Amino acid sequence: MKKKKLLIIFIIISTSISPLIILADKITNSNIKEIVKLDIKSTLINLIGDYYLTDEEIEINYTITPNNIKKDLIDDNSGLINNVEIIKLNENPKLNKFGASYTLNNNHYNYDDLEDIFLLYSSKSYDEVKNKLNNLDIQKYSNKNGNGVPLQSYYKNKNKLEDKTYFHNNQIPLFELNDLPIENSEDYLNGEFYAYVLAVDSNYDVIELKKSNYPVGNNKIGSIERIIDINYKIPSEIKVIEDQNFRELGLSYEDGRITGSLNQRLVYKLLGDYYKATPITFNIKFKSSKRGTYNLPNNNSEISFESLKDPSVISKFTIPPTQVRIENFRNNIKIEDMGLFYNNNISYNYDNIDLAIENKYNLGVEFTSNNINARNTDIDIYFNKDNVKINSYKLYKYDINKEQFLMIKDGVKYNGQENKLKLNILDRGIENRYILVYTVKSDTIFKNIKNTVIFNKSTSLQKKVIKNINFVELPSVD
């Protein structure tokens, strides 16, 4: 058999035998040259600025883009069986005849103990098929008469040329179906059945097992499909948001790890001289209650699937980490004083402050905090009377070296839509003193106006200060 031969296999799905499911550990063979290359990219979806807040939703979009593969690279010349393909022999679906063809490597004679080659087909995984064969008396089930056996050997047809070898037409699955497929039904045509070619030695032990590149079926011609497994490790401070979107991915989350098989498959379709696959995208959401900088995922996280060249080999690809920074949502603002801001300090901090109408005044609120950032502090300033206008805001920070309050440029921002202020700074870990300054003016005489300032949204407790103000007539200069 040194001469390369083409064996044509005719398959007709017919009867079945007893079921058996055996789970097996998948192995990685680092010696095989991987032909699939994946560009795995991640994008932070709802990031505002360059960090998230604690207990805020962190959403990462993953895009897996496979490379194009030349058709010839799918052939594997390293083994006994060179290539397994499924071809549709007849376009008439009523005939339901499909064929499997493969070529034998010229070097197959290196297997000196080669006894026989068999055909079978199954909807089970490569590992399940191989494990069942390892636990099966292959010789007992290799009846060449084709009568109710799971394995079918080829035979010489004397009416054909010597280099042509054929299988019997009757071939049944290695695993039993729950229900026998009905001819012309979707299960019959698209049942995800793969053809397997098996080589055994004189003891009927498995030398080699090859799986077809794609299923026998009406829609599967010219494509190769792989199930993608995920092993995604998460720091203990990070939790997964297990919403409907996550459950629909086909994954599960437990003990700091996301595992499972993606519902989306890797599908390579033969287009001209290349196998091409469309990108796979999915989103995962997280949250954390602890400030810090984290990598999502952690080290040694990967996706894996059966190699396109050899389903007995598991191809693994590292998921590159995305760095995520998380700041505290809560802070510890403490209001120290409130009054007129004069000569770079809080002054005239009486219970009631008299202000003359028509003039502008700077009012200030002094406070301390050890955790402020641009997104975790909202401030409301309001009066309980109309005709009081506020038209400027400034933030000052106490400089220990200069022993005075210095203005922070753009330290406070006004949100006109929400009518709120935000402290536009990042300050954490060390307690600092600040003064928030705003200008007020009224053209109407009022008494007992409540000037209210509330630090809300992110403070550990709601911080509020109220100072009564009386707007009075300008004093007479006569």
C-alpha positions in Angstrom: 0.0 0.0 0.0 2.9 2.4 -0.6 1.1 4.0 -3.4 -1.2 6.8 -2.5 -4.8 5.7 -2.8 -8.1 7.4 -2.9 -10.8 5.5 -1.1 -14.4 6.5 -1.7 -16.9 5.7 1.0 -20.7 5.7 0.5 -22.7 6.2 3.6 -26.4 5.5 4.1 -27.7 6.2 7.6 -29.7 3.3 8.7 -29.9 1.4 12.0 -28.3 1.9 15.4 -26.7 0.1 18.3 -26.5 0.5 22.1 -25.6 3.9 23.5 -22.4 4.6 25.5 -21.0 8.0 26.5 -17.5 8.2 27.9 -16.0 11.5 29.0 -12.3 12.0 28.4 -9.7 14.5 29.3 -8.6 16.6 26.3 -4.9 16.9 25.7 -2.7 19.5 24.1 0.0 18.5 21.6 2.5 21.2 21.4 4.4 19.5 18.5 1.6 20.2 16.0 2.0 23.4 13.9 -1.1 25.4 14.6 -2.7 26.8 11.4 -5.4 28.9 13.1 -4.4 32.3 14.3 -6.8 34.4 16.4 -6.8 38.1 17.0 -8.5 38.5 20.4 -9.4 42.1 21.2 -11.3 43.6 24.2 -13.1 46.9 24.5 -14.4 48.5 27.7 -18.0 49.4 26.8 -19.3 51.9 29.4 -16.1 53.5 30.6 -16.3 57.1 31.6 -13.0 58.8 31.9 -10.3 56.2 32.6 -11.8 54.4 35.6 -14.9 52.8 37.0 -16.5 53.3 40.4 -17.0 50.6 43.0 -20.3 48.7 42.4 -20.5 50.2 38.9 -21.2 47.9 36.0 -18.0 47.0 34.0 -18.8 45.7 30.6 -16.1 44.2 28.3 -16.7 43.3 24.6 -14.6 40.6 23.2 -14.0 40.1 19.4 -12.3 37.0 18.2 -11.1 37.4 14.6 -9.8 34.1 12.9 -7.3 34.2 10.1 -7.9 33.0 6.6 -6.4 29.5 5.9 -5.3 28.1 2.6 -7.2 25.0 1.7 -4.0 23.0 1.3 -3.0 23.6 4.9 -5.9 21.6 6.2 -4.3 18.4 4.8 -2.1 16.8 7.3 0.8 14.7 5.8 2.2 13.7 9.2 -0.1 10.7 9.8 -1.4 7.6 8.2 -4.5 9.1 6.9 -3.8 12.3 5.0 -7.1 14.0 4.6 -10.7 13.4 5.4 -13.4 15.2 3.5 -17.2 15.0 3.1 -18.6 15.4 -0.3 -22.2 15.3 -1.5 -22.6 12.8 -4.3 -26.1 13.6 -5.4 -28.0 16.9 -5.4 -31.3 15.0 -5.2 -32.2 15.1 -1.5 -34.6 12.1 -1.9 -31.6 9.8 -2.5 -29.9 10.9 0.7 -26.5 9.5 -0.4 -23.4 11.2 1.0 -19.8 10.2 0.5 -16.7 10.4 2.6 -13.3 10.3 0.8 -9.8 10.3 2.2 -6.3 9.7 1.0 -3.6 7.5 2.6 -0.2 9.1 3.2 2.6 7.7 1.1 4.5 7.0 4.3 1.8 4.8 5.8 3.9 1.8 5.3 5.9 3.0 8.3 3.1 1.4 10.3 4.4 -2.1 9.8 1.7 -3.6 11.9 -1.2 -2.0 9.9 -4.0 -4.6 9.8 -7.1 -2.9 8.6 -9.0 0.4 8.0 -12.6 1.0 9.0 -15.3 3.6 8.4 -17.8 4.7 11.0 -19.7 7.8 11.7 -21.1 9.5 14.8 -22.5 12.7 16.2 -20.2 12.4 19.3 -17.0 14.2 19.9 -13.6 12.9 18.9 -12.7 12.1 22.5 -15.9 10.1 23.1 -15.5 8.1 19.9 -11.8 7.4 20.6 -12.6 6.3 24.2 -15.3 4.0 23.1 -13.1 2.4 20.5 -10.4 1.9 23.1 -13.0 0.0 25.2 -14.4 -1.9 22.3 -13.5 -5.3 20.9 -13.0 -3.9 17.4 -12.3 -7.3 15.8 -15.6 -8.6 17.1 -17.5 -5.7 15.6 -15.7 -5.6 12.3 -18.0 -8.0 10.3 -17.1 -7.4 6.7 -20.6 -8.6 5.6 -22.0 -5.3 6.9 -24.7 -6.9 9.0 -25.5 -4.7 12.0 -22.0 -3.8 13.0 -20.6 -0.4 14.1 -17.4 -0.7 12.0 -17.2 -1.4 8.3 -14.0 -2.5 6.6 -13.3 -1.8 3.0 -13.0 -4.7 0.4 -11.6 -5.2 -3.0 -14.0 -5.0 -5.9 -12.6 -7.3 -8.6 -14.6 -5.6 -11.3 -12.8 -2.2 -10.6 -9.2 -1.1 -11.0 -6.8 -2.3 -8.3 -6.2 1.2 -6.9 -9.9 1.7 -6.2 -11.1 0.4 -2.8 -14.7 0.7 -1.6 -16.7 0.3 1.5 -20.0 -1.6 1.8 -23.0 0.6 1.4 -24.6 -0.3 4.7 -23.0 1.6 7.6 -24.5 2.3 11.0 -23.5 4.8 13.8 -21.1 4.0 16.5 -23.6 5.4 19.1 -27.3 4.8 19.2 -29.7 7.6 18.3 -32.6 8.4 20.6 -34.9 7.9 17.7 -34.0 6.6 14.3 -33.8 9.4 11.7 -36.6 9.6 9.2 -35.5 9.9 5.6 -35.6 13.4 4.2 -36.0 14.9 7.7 -33.9 17.6 9.1 -32.3 15.2 11.6 -31.5 12.9 8.8 -29.8 15.5 6.6 -28.4 17.8 9.2 -27.8 15.6 12.2 -24.2 16.8 12.7 -22.8 13.3 11.9 -19.1 13.2 11.3 -17.3 10.5 9.4 -14.4 8.7 11.2 -11.6 6.7 9.5 -10.0 4.2 11.8 -6.7 2.3 11.3 -5.9 -0.7 13.5 -2.9 -3.0 14.0 -2.9 -6.8 14.0 -4.2 -6.8 17.6 -7.0 -4.5 16.5 -5.7 -1.7 18.7 -6.1 1.8 17.4 -3.2 3.2 15.4 -4.9 6.3 14.1 -8.4 7.9 14.1 -9.3 10.7 11.8 -12.4 12.8 11.9 -14.0 14.5 8.9 -13.4 18.2 8.7 -17.2 18.9 8.7 -20.4 17.0 9.3 -22.3 14.8 6.8 -25.3 17.0 6.1 -27.2 19.2 3.7 -25.9 22.5 5.0 -22.5 21.6 6.2 -20.7 20.9 3.0 -17.6 23.0 2.6 -17.3 24.1 6.2 -15.4 23.2 9.3 -16.9 23.8 12.8 -15.4 23.9 16.2 -16.9 24.4 19.7 -15.0 27.1 21.6 -14.3 26.3 25.3 -13.6 29.2 27.7 -11.4 29.2 30.8 -11.5 32.7 32.2 -10.0 33.5 35.6 -11.1 36.4 37.7 -9.5 38.2 40.7 -11.3 37.5 44.0 -12.2 41.2 44.2 -14.2 41.0 40.9 -17.6 39.4 40.5 -19.5 38.5 37.3 -22.9 39.9 36.7 -24.9 36.8 35.8 -27.7 38.4 33.8 -29.7 37.0 30.9 -27.0 38.0 28.4 -24.3 36.0 30.4 -26.6 32.9 30.6 -27.3 33.0 26.9 -23.5 32.7 26.2 -23.5 29.1 27.4 -21.1 29.9 30.2 -21.1 29.5 34.0 -19.4 31.4 36.8 -18.1 29.8 40.0 -15.2 30.2 42.4 -13.6 33.1 40.5 -13.7 31.4 37.1 -15.9 31.5 33.9 -16.0 28.2 32.1 -18.1 26.4 29.5 -18.6 26.3 25.8 -19.7 29.4 23.8 -23.0 29.0 22.0 -21.3 30.6 19.0 -19.2 28.2 17.1 -16.0 28.8 15.2 -17.2 28.2 11.6 -14.7 28.1 8.7 -16.3 28.0 5.2 -14.4 27.1 2.1 -14.5 30.2 -0.2 -12.3 29.6 -3.3 -8.9 28.5 -2.2 -9.3 29.7 1.4 -11.2 28.7 4.5 -12.7 31.9 6.0 -14.4 32.4 9.3 -16.5 35.4 10.6 -15.5 37.1 13.8 -17.1 36.0 17.1 -18.2 38.7 19.5 -19.6 38.5 23.1 -19.9 40.7 26.2 -19.2 39.9 29.8 -20.2 42.3 32.7 -18.5 42.6 36.1 -18.5 44.7 39.2 -16.3 45.2 42.2 -16.7 46.7 45.7 -13.0 47.3 46.2 -10.8 50.0 44.8 -7.8 48.9 42.8 -6.3 48.1 39.4 -7.1 44.6 38.1 -6.4 42.5 35.0 -9.5 40.9 33.4 -8.9 38.1 32.9 -6.1 36.9 35.2 -3.1 35.0 34.0 -3.4 31.6 32.2 -6.9 32.3 30.9 -7.6 30.9 27.5 -10.0 29.7 24.8 -9.5 26.3 23.3 -11.0 24.0 20.6 -10.2 20.9 18.6 -7.4 21.6 16.0 -8.6 21.9 12.4 -5.7 19.7 11.3 -6.3 16.9 13.9 -9.3 16.8 16.2 -7.3 14.7 18.7 -5.2 17.8 19.5 -6.6 20.7 21.5 -5.5 24.2 20.3 -5.2 26.8 23.0 -5.1 30.6 22.8 -4.3 33.0 25.5 -7.0 35.7 26.3 -5.0 39.0 26.6 -5.7 40.8 29.9 -7.6 44.2 30.0 -6.5 46.5 32.7 -9.4 48.0 34.7 -9.0 50.7 37.3 -11.6 51.1 40.0 -12.1 54.0 42.4 -14.2 54.3 45.5 -17.8 55.4 44.9 -18.1 56.6 48.5 -16.0 59.3 50.1 -15.8 60.7 53.6 -16.6 64.4 53.3 -16.8 66.3 56.5 -18.1 69.9 56.5 -16.1 72.1 58.8 -17.5 75.7 58.3 -19.6 77.9 56.1 -19.7 81.7 55.7 -18.3 84.5 53.6 -15.1 83.9 51.7 -12.9 86.8 52.4 -9.1 87.3 52.4 -8.6 83.7 51.3 -10.4 82.2 54.2 -13.9 81.7 55.7 -15.1 84.7 57.6 -18.3 86.2 59.0 -19.6 82.7 59.8 -22.5 83.9 62.0 -25.8 82.1 62.3 -27.3 85.0 60.3 -25.4 86.9 57.7 -26.6 90.3 56.5 -25.9 91.1 52.8 -26.8 94.3 51.0 -28.8 93.9 47.8 -27.3 94.6 44.4 -23.8 93.5 45.4 -22.0 90.2 44.7 -20.7 88.1 47.5 -18.4 85.1 47.8 -19.8 82.4 50.0 -17.6 79.5 51.0 -18.0 76.0 52.4 -14.9 74.5 54.0 -14.7 70.7 54.1 -12.2 67.8 54.4 -12.1 64.6 52.5 -9.7 61.8 51.7 -11.4 60.4 48.6 -12.7 62.6 45.9 -12.7 62.0 42.2 -14.4 63.6 39.2 -17.3 61.2 39.3 -18.2 60.5 42.9 -19.3 63.8 44.3 -22.5 65.8 43.4 -23.2 69.1 45.1 -26.5 70.9 45.3 -26.6 74.6 46.2 -30.0 76.3 46.5 -31.9 79.1 48.3 -35.5 78.9 49.4 -36.3 82.2 47.7 -36.4 83.4 44.1 -34.3 86.3 42.7 -31.1 85.0 44.3 -28.6 84.3 41.5 -25.4 82.1 41.6 -23.1 82.7 38.7 -19.6 81.4 39.5 -17.9 78.5 41.2 -14.3 77.9 42.4 -12.5 75.3 44.4 -9.6 76.0 46.7 -7.2 73.5 48.3 -5.1 74.2 51.4 -1.3 74.2 50.6 0.6 73.0 53.7 3.9 74.5 52.5 2.4 77.9 51.7 0.0 77.7 54.6 -2.9 79.1 52.5 -5.7 78.1 50.3 -4.9 78.1 46.6 -7.4 77.9 43.7 -7.5 74.7 41.7 -8.0 75.5 38.0 -11.2 73.9 36.7 -11.6 72.2 40.1 -15.4 72.3 40.0 -17.8 71.8 37.0 -21.4 72.8 36.7 -23.8 70.3 35.2 -26.6 72.5 33.8 -28.8 69.5 32.9 -28.9 68.2 36.5 -28.4 71.6 38.1 -25.6 70.1 40.1 -21.9 70.7 40.7 -19.1 68.1 40.4 -15.7 68.3 42.0 -13.4 67.8 39.0 -10.4 66.4 40.9 -8.8 63.1 41.9 -7.6 63.1 45.5 -7.4 59.9 47.5 -5.6 58.4 50.5 -4.6 61.6 52.3 -7.1 63.9 54.0 -7.1 67.4 52.5 -8.9 70.7 53.3 -10.9 72.4 50.6 -13.1 75.5 50.3 -15.9 75.5 47.7 -16.6 79.2 46.7 -19.7 80.5 44.9 -20.9 84.0 44.2 -24.5 85.2 45.1 -26.5 88.3 44.4 -30.1 89.5 45.0 -31.9 92.6 43.9 -34.8 92.0 46.4 -35.0 92.4 50.1 -35.4 89.0 51.8 -35.0 87.8 55.4 -34.2 84.4 56.7 -33.2 82.9 53.4 -32.0 79.4 53.8 -28.7 79.0 51.9 -28.4 75.2 51.6 -25.4 73.2 50.4 -25.7 69.4 50.2 -22.8 67.0 49.3 -24.7 63.9 48.1 -24.6 60.8 45.9 -21.3 59.4 47.1 -20.7 60.5 50.7 -20.9 57.9 53.4 -23.7 59.9 54.9 -25.6 62.8 53.5 -23.7 66.0 54.3 -25.8 69.1 54.5 -25.1 72.6 55.8 -27.6 75.5 56.0 -26.8 79.2 56.7 -29.5 81.9 57.1 -28.9 85.0 55.0 -30.7 88.4 55.2 -30.7 90.5 52.0 -31.1 94.1 53.3 -31.1 97.7 51.9 -27.8 99.3 51.1 -26.8 101.4 54.1 -27.5 105.2 53.7 -24.3 107.2 53.1 -25.9 110.6 54.1 
